[in-house]
Amino acid sequence: MDIKQEALHYHAKGRPGKIEVIPTKETANQRDLSLAYSPGVAEPCLAIEKDVNDVYKYTAKGNLVAVISNGTAVLGLGDIGPEASKPVMEGKGLLFKIYADIDCFDLELNTKNVDEFIRTVKLLEPTFGGVNLEDISAPDCFEIEERLKEELNIPVMHDDQHGTAIISGAALLNALEIVEKDISEVRIIVNGAGASAISCTRIYVSLGAKKENIFMYDSKGLIHPDRDNLDGKKSEFVNGSMPADTSLTDILNGADVFIGLSRGNVLNKEMIKDMAANPVIFAMANPTPEISYEDATSARPDCIMATGRSDYPNQVNNVLGFPFIFRGALDVRASEINEEMKLAAVRALADLAKKQVPEIVNLAYSSTNLTFGRDYIIPKPVDPRLITTVAPAVAKAAMDSGVAKYPITDWEAYELELGKRLGNDNTLSKIIETKARQDRKRVVFADAENVSVLKAAQVVIEDKIAEPILLGNHEVIRAITEEHGIEIPQSIRIIDPRQPVDEKEKATRDAYIQKLYEKRKRKGVTILEAEELMQDKNYYGSMMVETGEADAMISGLSRKYPNTLRPALQIIGPREGVKKVASTHILQTRFGPLFLADTTVNHFLSPEDIADITELVAEQVETFNITPKIGLVTYSNFGSVPNGESAILMREATAIVHKRHPEWMVDGEMQVHMALDPQLRQKYYPFSKLGNERANTLIFPSLSAANIAYNLLGNAAGMDIIGPVMLGLKKPVHILQIGASVRQIVDMVGIAAIHAQMI
């Protein structure tokens, strides 16, 4: 399936679109409904009638942003109309939610009349706490934003203008600091004169750049006082110190900074070779920069380069700004987003890049530590500190500039609240895949005669997560790929254990048969049985991993767990010192990843077994640079049921773990809600070694309990699940659950690759 078809399928599958409305209050019975609606709803209505500010107390207004567009300047698509812009606006709402826990309604207005647009938004003011204008063409976007800021009493921001400006402003400050240049002295060339370019240049001036040092170009050339065709806000940056016909090549001679907000490939190596020493080049056109990263850095190895792309250092990404800017503005009920607030966001982002990078970010982006320098001048989008850094800076600037109607008094409590809004759930998959890319491994797909597996293989190839090896019948696999439009390069190996295609494959299978026989002959396996077993894709794939022909294997999508696990145990076996192989499922919750074990392998457990499994899961949690906070759960709390079999099991297991690892944050026996509610636990059991921490790892007393728990949460609560992740094998083999989605399969491949990197 090509990217176009995949994108269409993504938006159409299940419930069409990307967002939905979810109730935040109880609706279980008639009493709940009588409070939610008639007659109970009359009370907050009357309270708001008496004091209109109570609308923030009794409704969602204070956390609700309108994403509004007329579809006249969508992404790189241009004027495609309001209906066609809706997928983008829904996407913007999704980003607001996952990065800053802000709810959104997207509104697509069927008008190009500025007055009509403004009047419509003004009429909607009582509904929203803020307005994000999006994808509106210049020069209308300038007038719309300016007038709405004057006429509304809630924050308004056109992100297309200010988002890139804020992020690139932070990047420019840090780049110039690294090359030891003063922003007031550098010569800046801006290629592009649209809404984003104008706003970026304004920010640079606010940060200290001098207008006489700025030369802006549009499609017709230099913005010069002799020109009579300057529309919109372009005249704000006329510069007559050079002739009107000065080319972009000539103006770059001796320039310190190039800012690209135009179109791809307008620069080449020759054009930048005469820039000043240590030039700063921000080529931010998407998806193709004004000059490629490779060309810029090869022509000028001394440059600091930024683009809008995630596959190169220094990505200028608006998601670093708008969610957190609105978060801070909403939390103090700001009447506007002013220049002081935007500059506060710039400086907060710039300062954050200079601080020690959290391990979770290093895990995602590099095998070595990211540090402030030429390849790291702005934070990464997965940095969990963004919400607790940018939002408070914006909120404080709103207060200091007099536009905050609800000042914050306890900043420590506020930052704690921000930290609780979002956990690692929105970054874990990205971390897994980015880490896997650092050292691509060969992963055997044992169930390759499956549409979902082959779709996942395409994603794995395109995103460079791993190098798949497909096991199955050649004709069947090719037929599936052709029928479903799945693109698998001819270079990808396809091996059929039943029908070797040449002498080399036959010799390899014969060697595998002999090796299996040697491993299992004293377990009753004859050479004929070994030959039969080696036609099984799970035995063949496990042998590939064992012999080093592959680095990891995933299987099980169409087989029972034991049929997949048994070959791995017989051929690869457990690591030295591991008594029981186990498994964990990872649930991606709004509080961060939640690890559950043992979910698929062991039926009858002793206290020592539970302790061993706890150690294996803790090791896996640490793989993601997350500190394990472990609850051994059952139906009893610290001896409240003294004689229950399960309670005794978990109590004794806890004692063993405490003895082995007295420094760990682990405790039990306890009920699940006690493990997940630190306030309740502190109230009744303040002695717990979990302290005031929420458990991120739950160890269950039986396979049945763990399996029910992850399936219940995954299906009833709609949580994303990764797993089962097998623990304790010498080499990575992971089992896919029946019905696993393409996304879940890709995550499992990433985890398998990471495990292979650790061997």
C-alpha positions, 0 to 999 in steps of 0.5 A, spaced: 500 500 500 503 506 497 503 512 502 497 515 499 492 509 500 495 508 507 493 515 508 486 515 506 485 508 509 488 511 516 483 517 516 477 512 513 478 506 518 473 505 523 470 511 526 472 516 520 476 522 522 481 523 527 477 526 533 471 525 537 468 528 544 468 524 550 464 525 556 468 527 562 463 526 568 459 520 570 453 518 565 451 511 568 444 512 571 438 517 571 441 521 576 447 522 573 443 524 567 439 529 571 445 532 573 448 533 566 442 535 563 435 537 565 433 539 571 440 539 574 444 543 568 439 549 570 444 551 576 450 552 573 446 556 568 444 561 573 450 561 576 454 563 570 448 568 569 450 572 575 457 571 574 459 570 567 466 568 569 463 562 572 463 559 565 470 557 566 468 554 573 462 550 570 464 548 563 469 546 558 471 553 555 477 554 559 480 548 556 477 549 549 480 552 543 477 553 536 482 551 530 479 555 525 480 556 517 477 557 511 482 553 507 485 558 503 492 556 504 493 549 506 499 546 508 503 546 501 496 545 497 494 552 497 486 554 496 483 547 496 477 549 500 474 549 507 471 541 506 478 539 504 482 543 509 478 539 515 483 533 515 488 538 517 484 542 522 482 535 525 490 533 525 491 540 529 486 538 534 489 532 535 496 535 536 493 540 541 490 534 545 496 529 545 501 534 547 498 539 552 491 536 553 487 541 550 480 540 547 479 542 540 473 543 535 475 545 528 471 550 524 472 550 517 468 557 514 466 557 507 468 564 506 473 568 503 470 575 506 475 578 511 469 581 515 464 575 514 470 571 517 471 576 523 464 576 524 463 569 525 469 568 529 466 574 534 460 570 535 463 564 537 467 567 543 462 565 548 464 558 546 472 558 546 477 559 551 482 561 545 482 561 537 488 558 533 487 561 526 490 556 521 491 556 513 489 562 511 492 566 505 496 572 506 494 578 506 487 576 509 491 572 515 494 579 517 488 583 518 484 577 520 488 576 526 490 583 528 482 585 528 480 579 532 486 580 537 483 587 538 476 585 538 476 579 542 477 578 549 480 571 549 487 569 546 488 569 538 494 566 534 495 565 527 500 559 528 502 559 521 505 566 522 507 565 529 509 558 530 515 557 525 517 564 528 517 562 535 521 556 534 526 559 529 527 565 533 529 560 539 534 556 534 537 562 531 539 565 538 542 559 540 545 558 533 548 565 533 551 564 540 554 557 538 558 561 532 559 567 537 555 572 533 551 578 535 544 578 532 544 586 532 550 585 527 549 579 523 546 580 516 540 576 514 537 574 508 530 571 508 527 568 502 520 568 502 515 574 504 509 570 506 505 570 512 510 566 516 516 569 513 514 576 515 512 574 522 519 570 523 523 576 521 518 581 526 521 576 531 528 576 529 527 584 530 524 583 537 530 579 539 535 584 536 536 584 529 537 590 525 532 592 519 538 595 515 541 588 516 535 584 513 534 583 506 527 579 504 526 576 497 519 574 494 518 571 487 519 577 484 526 579 487 528 583 493 523 587 497 526 594 495 523 601 495 523 602 488 518 596 487 511 598 486 508 591 486 509 590 494 502 587 497 500 586 504 506 587 509 512 586 505 513 594 505 515 593 512 522 590 510 524 594 504 531 595 504 534 600 499 542 599 501 543 594 495 540 595 488 533 592 486 536 587 481 541 584 486 540 577 485 540 572 491 546 569 489 550 576 490 546 578 496 548 571 500 556 573 499 558 575 506 551 574 509 551 570 516 544 567 516 539 565 510 532 564 512 528 559 507 521 560 507 519 559 500 520 553 496 525 547 495 531 547 491 532 554 490 539 554 493 545 550 491 552 549 493 555 554 489 550 560 492 552 559 499 560 558 498 561 565 499 557 566 505 561 569 512 564 564 516 560 559 520 554 561 516 547 559 519 542 556 514 535 555 516 532 551 510 525 550 512 521 549 506 517 542 506 517 537 504 523 539 500 528 544 503 531 550 499 537 546 500 538 539 502 542 538 508 547 534 505 549 539 500 549 545 505 554 541 510 558 538 504 559 545 501 560 549 508 562 544 513 562 550 518 555 551 517 549 550 522 543 547 518 536 547 520 530 544 516 523 542 517 524 535 517 525 530 522 530 526 519 536 531 520 538 535 526 535 541 528 528 540 526 524 547 526 517 544 528 511 548 530 509 543 535 514 545 540 510 551 540 503 552 539 500 547 544 504 549 550 503 557 548 496 556 548 496 551 555 500 557 558 495 562 556 489 558 557 491 557 564 491 564 566 485 566 562 489 571 558 485 576 554 491 575 548 497 572 546 502 578 546 509 579 543 511 578 551 508 571 551 511 569 544 518 572 546 517 568 553 516 562 549 522 563 544 527 564 550 524 558 554 525 554 548 532 556 547 534 555 554 531 548 554 536 546 549 542 548 553 540 544 559 542 536 560 537 532 555 533 527 559 535 520 558 528 518 554 530 523 549 537 520 548 534 514 547 529 516 542 534 520 538 541 518 539 546 512 541 550 518 544 548 523 549 545 529 545 548 536 548 547 543 546 551 544 540 551 545 532 547 539 531 542 540 537 540 548 537 532 546 539 529 541 543 526 535 540 518 534 540 519 528 544 522 532 550 517 531 556 519 538 559 516 542 554 510 543 557 513 544 564 518 549 561 514 553 555 507 553 558 509 556 565 514 561 561 508 564 557 503 564 563 508 568 567 509 573 561 501 574 560 501 576 568 507 580 567 504 584 561 497 585 565 493 580 560 492 575 565 485 574 568 487 568 573 494 569 575 498 563 578 500 563 585 503 557 586 508 555 581 510 549 584 503 546 584 502 549 577 508 545 574 506 539 578 499 539 575 502 540 568 507 534 569 500 530 570 497 532 564 501 528 560 505 522 561 510 518 556 504 515 552 505 519 546 512 518 545 513 511 547 512 508 540 516 514 537 522 512 542 522 505 540 522 506 532 527 512 533 532 508 537 531 502 532 533 506 527 540 507 530 543 500 528 538 497 523 537 489 525 535 483 521 528 481 523 525 475 521 517 475 520 515 468 521 508 470 519 509 473 512 503 470 509 499 475 512 496 482 510 497 486 516 504 483 517 506 485 510 503 492 511 508 492 517 514 490 513 513 496 508 512 501 514 519 498 517 522 498 510 520 505 509 521 508 516 528 504 516 526 501 523 529 494 521 531 489 515 525 484 514 526 477 512 520 474 510 518 467 511 513 464 507 511 461 500 514 466 494 507 466 490 503 467 496 506 473 499 507 476 492 500 475 490 498 478 497 502 484 496 499 485 489 492 485 491 493 490 497 498 495 493 503 493 498 510 495 496 516 490 498 522 491 494 525 485 490 531 486 495 528 483 501 529 476 502 523 471 502 525 464 504 520 458 504 522 453 509 518 448 505 521 449 498 528 452 498 529 456 491 536 454 490 542 449 492 544 455 497 537 455 501 537 447 501 544 447 504 542 452 509 536 448 511 540 441 511 545 445 516 539 447 520 536 440 521 542 437 523 543 443 528 536 442 531 537 434 531 544 435 535 540 440 540 534 435 541 536 428 540 537 426 547 530 429 548 527 424 543 527 428 536 529 423 531 533 426 524 526 425 521 522 429 526 528 434 525 527 435 518 519 435 519 520 441 524 524 445 520 519 446 515 515 450 520 517 457 520 517 458 527 523 453 528 526 455 521 526 463 524 528 461 531 534 457 527 536 463 523 536 467 529 540 462 533 545 461 528 546 469 527 543 469 520 538 474 523 538 478 529 531 477 532 524 474 530 517 476 530 511 471 530 505 468 533 499 472 529 496 466 526 499 461 531 497 459 538 503 462 543 506 455 545 507 453 538 511 460 537 514 460 544 516 452 544 521 453 538 524 459 541 525 455 547 528 449 544 533 452 539 535 459 543 533 457 550 533 462 556 539 467 558 544 464 563 541 465 570 534 465 567 529 460 570 523 462 567 522 466 561 516 471 562 512 476 558 510 483 559 504 487 555 505 495 555 499 499 555 500 506 553 496 510 558 495 518 559 499 517 565 505 514 561 507 506 559 504 501 564 507 494 564 503 488 566 506 481 567 506 475 566 501 476 561 502 469 556 507 464 559 507 461 566 501 458 569 503 456 576 508 460 580 512 460 586 514 466 590 521 465 587 518 465 580 514 471 582 520 475 584 524 472 578 519 475 573 519 482 577 526 482 575 525 481 568 520 486 567 524 491 571 530 490 566 525 491 560 522 497 563 529 500 564 531 499 557 526 505 555 530 509 561 524 509 565 525 507 573 521 501 575 515 503 580 513 496 581 506 494 585 505 486 586 498 486 586 492 481 588 486 482 592 489 484 599 493 490 602 499 489 606 496 483 610 489 485 610 487 478 608 492 474 612 490 467 609 488 468 602 493 463 597 494 469 592 495 474 598 500 470 601 504 468 594 505 476 593 507 477 600 512 472 600 514 474 593 515 482 595 519 479 601 524 476 596 524 482 592 525 487 598 531 482 600 534 482 593 533 489 591 532 493 598 533 500 594 528 498 589 521 502 589 517 496 589 512 493 594 506 489 595 501 485 596 496 490 594 490 492 590 491 495 583 487 501 585 492 502 591 498 501 586 496 506 582 493 511 587 499 514 591 495 519 595 490 514 597 496 509 599 500 515 602 493 516 607 492 509 609 499 505 608 505 511 608 510 506 610 510 503 602 516 503 599 513 506 593 512 513 597 508 518 593 509 515 586 504 511 581 506 504 579 508 503 572 509 496 573 504 491 575 506 484 577 500 479 577 499 472 581 497 468 576 497 468 568 489 468 568 489 475 572 495 478 568 492 476 561 485 478 563 487 485 566 491 487 559 485 484 555 480 488 559 484 495 559 486 494 552 479 493 549 474 496 554 478 502 556 481 503 549 488 503 551 493 502 545 497 495 547 504 493 545 506 486 546 507 481 549 514 482 549 518 476 551 523 476 557 529 472 558 531 469 552 538 469 550 536 472 543 530 476 541 523 472 539 517 476 540 510 473 539 504 477 536 497 477 539 492 475 534 489 481 531 495 485 532 494 492 528 500 494 523 502 499 528 502 494 534 506 489 529 511 495 527 512 497 535 514 489 536 519 489 531 522 496 534 522 492 540 525 486 537 531 490 534 532 494 540 533 488 544 538 485 538 542 491 539 543 490 546 546 483 545 
